[in-house]
Amino acid sequence: MKIQYIDVHAHMNEEIFDKDRDKILKECEEKGIFIINCSGEPKGNKNSLKLLKYKNVNLCLGIYPIQAAEMIDVEFFKELKFIEENKKSIIGLGEVGLDFYWIKDEAKRQLEIERFKEIIWFANKNRLPLNVHSRNAEKETIAILSKMAHVPVVLHAFGGDVELAKMGAAEGFYFSIAPIIVRSKKHQRLVEALPIQNILTETDSPYLGPSRERNDPRNISLVIEKIAEIKEMETEEVRKQILKNVGGVFSIKLKN
């Protein structure tokens, strides 16, 4: 398979794809679309391992911040152990991070932060890139990563302002852009402000699509086209640069 596009953050393990997952992923393979599937809770992590049968899928396993805040210690560390036992089957940790949108309680927010720091330590120890969620906690997320992360960082679906994004880019962090960019001025401004060398592409399937309907990785080319338009670059130049950028984060494993 010749890779043309890389979706660095999708959720193809979710039930909404049960009826046509095989069809979508085979079409993606035909189009040269490579997918990094992310998950964030025990059931999802186990189910995601089944996706390794597809030639064009690699995995990140993780603990989503909301789950991290709800787990008792034994559950949290048991899941980290499960991830470590399967680290030869994955290329990164994700989805991990902080979420202050859903978590309002200050004590739970502090627990989220503690758990996120534990995950970063785990990533450093195992040399696994981080695929990071930071909803309504962008400032805190960047501050923690800047101090602690010694592995490549992808800030997925970043919702912070341009100045925060520039701070992240100065730290060498990458920002993955989803198809919502075709209808989101905020995401368009983010791409305008960021160096092309710090931009990756994702779909966050089944979320963040070009419309409010179910999204899937076949929409990844729309992201490239919109980035090219905003950056006033040739589409092919953007496509090749994104592939190069991904190589600075993930070691893609092609399967026979």
TORFIVO-976484 format. One record per residue (C-alpha): residue number from 1; y, z, x. Coordinates in nm, 3 decimals. Layout:
BEGIN
<atom seq="NUM" north="Y" up="Z" east="X"/>
...
! end
This chain:
BEGIN
<atom seq="1" north="0.000" up="0.000" east="0.000"/>
<atom seq="2" north="0.344" up="-0.094" east="0.129"/>
<atom seq="3" north="0.595" up="0.174" east="0.031"/>
<atom seq="4" north="0.913" up="0.035" east="-0.127"/>
<atom seq="5" north="1.046" up="0.348" east="-0.296"/>
<atom seq="6" north="0.982" up="0.722" east="-0.268"/>
<atom seq="7" north="1.023" up="0.968" east="-0.552"/>
<atom seq="8" north="1.047" up="1.302" east="-0.369"/>
<atom seq="9" north="1.034" up="1.521" east="-0.680"/>
<atom seq="10" north="0.830" up="1.450" east="-0.995"/>
<atom seq="11" north="0.608" up="1.651" east="-1.230"/>
<atom seq="12" north="0.329" up="1.408" east="-1.316"/>
<atom seq="13" north="0.088" up="1.699" east="-1.370"/>
<atom seq="14" north="0.265" up="1.798" east="-1.694"/>
<atom seq="15" north="0.088" up="1.757" east="-2.027"/>
<atom seq="16" north="0.338" up="1.502" east="-2.156"/>
<atom seq="17" north="0.173" up="1.248" east="-1.921"/>
<atom seq="18" north="-0.187" up="1.322" east="-2.021"/>
<atom seq="19" north="-0.222" up="1.008" east="-2.235"/>
<atom seq="20" north="-0.080" up="0.754" east="-1.991"/>
<atom seq="21" north="-0.065" up="0.921" east="-1.648"/>
<atom seq="22" north="-0.326" up="0.688" east="-1.499"/>
<atom seq="23" north="-0.145" up="0.377" east="-1.626"/>
<atom seq="24" north="0.193" up="0.494" east="-1.493"/>
<atom seq="25" north="0.065" up="0.589" east="-1.150"/>
<atom seq="26" north="-0.128" up="0.264" east="-1.109"/>
<atom seq="27" north="0.182" up="0.066" east="-1.206"/>
<atom seq="28" north="0.378" up="0.267" east="-0.952"/>
<atom seq="29" north="0.123" up="0.181" east="-0.684"/>
<atom seq="30" north="0.156" up="-0.188" east="-0.767"/>
<atom seq="31" north="0.535" up="-0.161" east="-0.734"/>
<atom seq="32" north="0.517" up="0.029" east="-0.404"/>
<atom seq="33" north="0.644" up="0.355" east="-0.554"/>
<atom seq="34" north="0.523" up="0.663" east="-0.365"/>
<atom seq="35" north="0.547" up="0.998" east="-0.544"/>
<atom seq="36" north="0.572" up="1.354" east="-0.419"/>
<atom seq="37" north="0.456" up="1.569" east="-0.709"/>
<atom seq="38" north="0.602" up="1.920" east="-0.737"/>
<atom seq="39" north="0.467" up="2.216" east="-0.930"/>
<atom seq="40" north="0.569" up="2.576" east="-0.962"/>
<atom seq="41" north="0.314" up="2.805" east="-1.125"/>
<atom seq="42" north="-0.057" up="2.882" east="-1.077"/>
<atom seq="43" north="-0.199" up="2.653" east="-1.345"/>
<atom seq="44" north="0.028" up="2.366" east="-1.242"/>
<atom seq="45" north="-0.053" up="2.410" east="-0.875"/>
<atom seq="46" north="-0.426" up="2.389" east="-0.945"/>
<atom seq="47" north="-0.390" up="2.090" east="-1.177"/>
<atom seq="48" north="-0.169" up="1.909" east="-0.928"/>
<atom seq="49" north="-0.449" up="1.900" east="-0.672"/>
<atom seq="50" north="-0.628" up="1.657" east="-0.905"/>
<atom seq="51" north="-0.349" up="1.403" east="-0.847"/>
<atom seq="52" north="-0.460" up="1.360" east="-0.487"/>
<atom seq="53" north="-0.711" up="1.100" east="-0.613"/>
<atom seq="54" north="-0.417" up="0.858" east="-0.641"/>
<atom seq="55" north="-0.331" up="0.664" east="-0.326"/>
<atom seq="56" north="0.043" up="0.689" east="-0.389"/>
<atom seq="57" north="0.071" up="1.063" east="-0.456"/>
<atom seq="58" north="0.129" up="1.355" east="-0.217"/>
<atom seq="59" north="0.200" up="1.712" east="-0.322"/>
<atom seq="60" north="0.435" up="2.002" east="-0.293"/>
<atom seq="61" north="0.304" up="2.328" east="-0.435"/>
<atom seq="62" north="0.534" up="2.619" east="-0.508"/>
<atom seq="63" north="0.647" up="2.909" east="-0.723"/>
<atom seq="64" north="0.931" up="2.820" east="-0.958"/>
<atom seq="65" north="1.210" up="3.078" east="-0.948"/>
<atom seq="66" north="1.167" up="3.190" east="-1.306"/>
<atom seq="67" north="0.795" up="3.246" east="-1.248"/>
<atom seq="68" north="0.873" up="3.423" east="-0.920"/>
<atom seq="69" north="1.099" up="3.667" east="-1.107"/>
<atom seq="70" north="0.833" up="3.736" east="-1.370"/>
<atom seq="71" north="0.532" up="3.783" east="-1.141"/>
<atom seq="72" north="0.421" up="4.122" east="-1.019"/>
<atom seq="73" north="0.373" up="4.149" east="-0.642"/>
<atom seq="74" north="-0.002" up="4.095" east="-0.646"/>
<atom seq="75" north="0.033" up="3.775" east="-0.850"/>
<atom seq="76" north="0.311" up="3.639" east="-0.630"/>
<atom seq="77" north="0.130" up="3.694" east="-0.302"/>
<atom seq="78" north="-0.199" up="3.572" east="-0.450"/>
<atom seq="79" north="-0.030" up="3.241" east="-0.531"/>
<atom seq="80" north="0.120" up="3.215" east="-0.183"/>
<atom seq="81" north="-0.230" up="3.271" east="-0.045"/>
<atom seq="82" north="-0.364" up="2.993" east="-0.270"/>
<atom seq="83" north="-0.095" up="2.758" east="-0.141"/>
<atom seq="84" north="-0.172" up="2.850" east="0.219"/>
<atom seq="85" north="-0.543" up="2.789" east="0.161"/>
<atom seq="86" north="-0.452" up="2.438" east="0.042"/>
<atom seq="87" north="-0.180" up="2.361" east="0.296"/>
<atom seq="88" north="-0.379" up="2.074" east="0.448"/>
<atom seq="89" north="-0.357" up="1.902" east="0.110"/>
<atom seq="90" north="0.020" up="1.929" east="0.074"/>
<atom seq="91" north="0.333" up="1.810" east="0.255"/>
<atom seq="92" north="0.584" up="2.069" east="0.136"/>
<atom seq="93" north="0.669" up="2.371" east="-0.079"/>
<atom seq="94" north="0.820" up="2.308" east="-0.419"/>
<atom seq="95" north="0.942" up="2.365" east="-0.664"/>
<atom seq="96" north="1.097" up="2.682" east="-0.526"/>
<atom seq="97" north="1.445" up="2.832" east="-0.519"/>
<atom seq="98" north="1.686" up="3.023" east="-0.742"/>
<atom seq="99" north="1.780" up="2.992" east="-1.109"/>
<atom seq="100" north="2.070" up="3.191" east="-1.250"/>
<atom seq="101" north="2.097" up="2.972" east="-1.561"/>
<atom seq="102" north="1.794" up="3.121" east="-1.735"/>
<atom seq="103" north="1.782" up="3.448" east="-1.545"/>
<atom seq="104" north="2.083" up="3.659" east="-1.643"/>
<atom seq="105" north="1.956" up="4.009" east="-1.562"/>
<atom seq="106" north="2.096" up="4.122" east="-1.227"/>
<atom seq="107" north="1.779" up="4.307" east="-1.124"/>
<atom seq="108" north="1.569" up="3.996" east="-1.189"/>
<atom seq="109" north="1.819" up="3.784" east="-0.997"/>
<atom seq="110" north="1.782" up="4.013" east="-0.700"/>
<atom seq="111" north="1.404" up="3.986" east="-0.728"/>
<atom seq="112" north="1.439" up="3.606" east="-0.736"/>
<atom seq="113" north="1.640" up="3.623" east="-0.415"/>
<atom seq="114" north="1.382" up="3.847" east="-0.246"/>
<atom seq="115" north="1.099" up="3.619" east="-0.350"/>
<atom seq="116" north="1.291" up="3.309" east="-0.237"/>
<atom seq="117" north="1.343" up="3.466" east="0.105"/>
<atom seq="118" north="0.970" up="3.540" east="0.123"/>
<atom seq="119" north="0.896" up="3.176" east="0.041"/>
<atom seq="120" north="1.135" up="3.053" east="0.311"/>
<atom seq="121" north="0.963" up="3.278" east="0.564"/>
<atom seq="122" north="0.630" up="3.136" east="0.444"/>
<atom seq="123" north="0.764" up="2.780" east="0.483"/>
<atom seq="124" north="0.883" up="2.850" east="0.837"/>
<atom seq="125" north="0.549" up="3.004" east="0.929"/>
<atom seq="126" north="0.351" up="2.708" east="0.795"/>
<atom seq="127" north="0.604" up="2.440" east="0.895"/>
<atom seq="128" north="0.638" up="2.310" east="0.541"/>
<atom seq="129" north="0.959" up="2.144" east="0.412"/>
<atom seq="130" north="1.127" up="2.305" east="0.113"/>
<atom seq="131" north="1.186" up="2.123" east="-0.218"/>
<atom seq="132" north="1.451" up="2.347" east="-0.373"/>
<atom seq="133" north="1.581" up="2.425" east="-0.722"/>
<atom seq="134" north="1.925" up="2.592" east="-0.734"/>
<atom seq="135" north="2.051" up="2.586" east="-1.093"/>
<atom seq="136" north="2.372" up="2.789" east="-1.134"/>
<atom seq="137" north="2.292" up="2.951" east="-0.799"/>
<atom seq="138" north="2.397" up="2.675" east="-0.562"/>
<atom seq="139" north="2.628" up="2.887" east="-0.348"/>
<atom seq="140" north="2.367" up="3.162" east="-0.301"/>
<atom seq="141" north="2.090" up="2.909" east="-0.234"/>
<atom seq="142" north="2.284" up="2.727" east="0.038"/>
<atom seq="143" north="2.389" up="3.055" east="0.201"/>
<atom seq="144" north="2.031" up="3.184" east="0.217"/>
<atom seq="145" north="1.887" up="2.854" east="0.339"/>
<atom seq="146" north="2.158" up="2.822" east="0.605"/>
<atom seq="147" north="2.062" up="3.159" east="0.750"/>
<atom seq="148" north="1.685" up="3.147" east="0.712"/>
<atom seq="149" north="1.536" up="2.797" east="0.687"/>
<atom seq="150" north="1.393" up="2.645" east="1.003"/>
<atom seq="151" north="1.227" up="2.354" east="0.823"/>
<atom seq="152" north="1.376" up="2.050" east="0.645"/>
<atom seq="153" north="1.540" up="2.127" east="0.310"/>
<atom seq="154" north="1.572" up="1.907" east="0.000"/>
<atom seq="155" north="1.814" up="2.028" east="-0.266"/>
<atom seq="156" north="1.673" up="1.880" east="-0.583"/>
<atom seq="157" north="1.897" up="1.795" east="-0.883"/>
<atom seq="158" north="2.189" up="1.972" east="-0.718"/>
<atom seq="159" north="2.447" up="2.088" east="-0.971"/>
<atom seq="160" north="2.706" up="2.245" east="-0.742"/>
<atom seq="161" north="3.048" up="2.109" east="-0.663"/>
<atom seq="162" north="3.129" up="1.854" east="-0.396"/>
<atom seq="163" north="3.254" up="2.110" east="-0.143"/>
<atom seq="164" north="2.929" up="2.306" east="-0.164"/>
<atom seq="165" north="2.733" up="1.983" east="-0.124"/>
<atom seq="166" north="2.931" up="1.897" east="0.187"/>
<atom seq="167" north="2.850" up="2.241" east="0.328"/>
<atom seq="168" north="2.482" up="2.175" east="0.267"/>
<atom seq="169" north="2.501" up="1.831" east="0.427"/>
<atom seq="170" north="2.671" up="1.985" east="0.731"/>
<atom seq="171" north="2.364" up="2.210" east="0.765"/>
<atom seq="172" north="2.144" up="1.899" east="0.764"/>
<atom seq="173" north="2.014" up="1.950" east="0.411"/>
<atom seq="174" north="1.911" up="1.653" east="0.197"/>
<atom seq="175" north="2.005" up="1.596" east="-0.167"/>
<atom seq="176" north="1.764" up="1.414" east="-0.399"/>
<atom seq="177" north="1.926" up="1.206" east="-0.672"/>
<atom seq="178" north="1.760" up="1.138" east="-1.009"/>
<atom seq="179" north="1.803" up="0.853" east="-1.263"/>
<atom seq="180" north="2.046" up="1.071" east="-1.460"/>
<atom seq="181" north="2.302" up="0.935" east="-1.214"/>
<atom seq="182" north="2.342" up="0.625" east="-1.432"/>
<atom seq="183" north="2.499" up="0.843" east="-1.705"/>
<atom seq="184" north="2.630" up="1.147" east="-1.514"/>
<atom seq="185" north="2.978" up="1.136" east="-1.358"/>
<atom seq="186" north="2.902" up="1.461" east="-1.177"/>
<atom seq="187" north="2.605" up="1.311" east="-0.996"/>
<atom seq="188" north="2.803" up="0.997" east="-0.923"/>
<atom seq="189" north="3.077" up="1.205" east="-0.757"/>
<atom seq="190" north="2.812" up="1.386" east="-0.555"/>
<atom seq="191" north="2.674" up="1.059" east="-0.419"/>
<atom seq="192" north="3.024" up="0.934" east="-0.346"/>
<atom seq="193" north="3.096" up="1.244" east="-0.137"/>
<atom seq="194" north="2.766" up="1.273" east="0.053"/>
<atom seq="195" north="2.674" up="1.073" east="0.364"/>
<atom seq="196" north="2.403" up="0.818" east="0.284"/>
<atom seq="197" north="2.196" up="0.980" east="0.561"/>
<atom seq="198" north="2.164" up="1.298" east="0.350"/>
<atom seq="199" north="2.052" up="1.130" east="0.028"/>
<atom seq="200" north="1.698" up="1.098" east="-0.110"/>
<atom seq="201" north="1.570" up="0.967" east="-0.444"/>
<atom seq="202" north="1.374" up="1.152" east="-0.711"/>
<atom seq="203" north="1.306" up="1.125" east="-1.083"/>
<atom seq="204" north="1.220" up="1.486" east="-1.176"/>
<atom seq="205" north="0.989" up="1.319" east="-1.429"/>
<atom seq="206" north="0.969" up="1.380" east="-1.720"/>
<atom seq="207" north="1.328" up="1.511" east="-1.698"/>
<atom seq="208" north="1.667" up="1.376" east="-1.581"/>
<atom seq="209" north="1.609" up="1.016" east="-1.689"/>
<atom seq="210" north="1.858" up="0.734" east="-1.743"/>
<atom seq="211" north="1.839" up="0.823" east="-2.114"/>
<atom seq="212" north="1.723" up="1.134" east="-2.299"/>
<atom seq="213" north="1.377" up="0.987" east="-2.346"/>
<atom seq="214" north="1.084" up="1.083" east="-2.124"/>
<atom seq="215" north="1.146" up="0.983" east="-1.765"/>
<atom seq="216" north="0.884" up="0.862" east="-1.515"/>
<atom seq="217" north="0.877" up="0.738" east="-1.152"/>
<atom seq="218" north="0.905" up="0.374" east="-1.253"/>
<atom seq="219" north="1.278" up="0.441" east="-1.297"/>
<atom seq="220" north="1.330" up="0.515" east="-0.928"/>
<atom seq="221" north="1.479" up="0.172" east="-0.854"/>
<atom seq="222" north="1.766" up="0.251" east="-1.094"/>
<atom seq="223" north="1.872" up="0.531" east="-0.860"/>
<atom seq="224" north="1.882" up="0.297" east="-0.561"/>
<atom seq="225" north="2.089" up="0.044" east="-0.754"/>
<atom seq="226" north="2.343" up="0.303" east="-0.867"/>
<atom seq="227" north="2.375" up="0.455" east="-0.519"/>
<atom seq="228" north="2.435" up="0.106" east="-0.379"/>
<atom seq="229" north="2.704" up="0.044" east="-0.640"/>
<atom seq="230" north="2.882" up="0.374" east="-0.566"/>
<atom seq="231" north="2.856" up="0.338" east="-0.189"/>
<atom seq="232" north="2.948" up="-0.034" east="-0.200"/>
<atom seq="233" north="2.635" up="-0.116" east="-0.003"/>
<atom seq="234" north="2.362" up="-0.375" east="-0.045"/>
<atom seq="235" north="2.072" up="-0.248" east="-0.255"/>
<atom seq="236" north="1.821" up="-0.337" east="0.015"/>
<atom seq="237" north="2.023" up="-0.152" east="0.278"/>
<atom seq="238" north="2.021" up="0.161" east="0.061"/>
<atom seq="239" north="1.649" up="0.129" east="-0.010"/>
<atom seq="240" north="1.564" up="0.110" east="0.361"/>
<atom seq="241" north="1.797" up="0.397" east="0.449"/>
<atom seq="242" north="1.639" up="0.622" east="0.187"/>
<atom seq="243" north="1.293" up="0.550" east="0.329"/>
<atom seq="244" north="1.425" up="0.639" east="0.673"/>
<atom seq="245" north="1.578" up="0.960" east="0.538"/>
<atom seq="246" north="1.250" up="1.068" east="0.378"/>
<atom seq="247" north="1.086" up="1.039" east="0.719"/>
<atom seq="248" north="1.319" up="1.313" east="0.842"/>
<atom seq="249" north="1.171" up="1.553" east="0.588"/>
<atom seq="250" north="0.816" up="1.471" east="0.486"/>
<atom seq="251" north="0.514" up="1.341" east="0.673"/>
<atom seq="252" north="0.381" up="1.101" east="0.410"/>
<atom seq="253" north="0.003" up="1.074" east="0.405"/>
<atom seq="254" north="-0.120" up="0.730" east="0.302"/>
<atom seq="255" north="-0.475" up="0.718" east="0.168"/>
<atom seq="256" north="-0.729" up="0.439" east="0.192"/>
! end
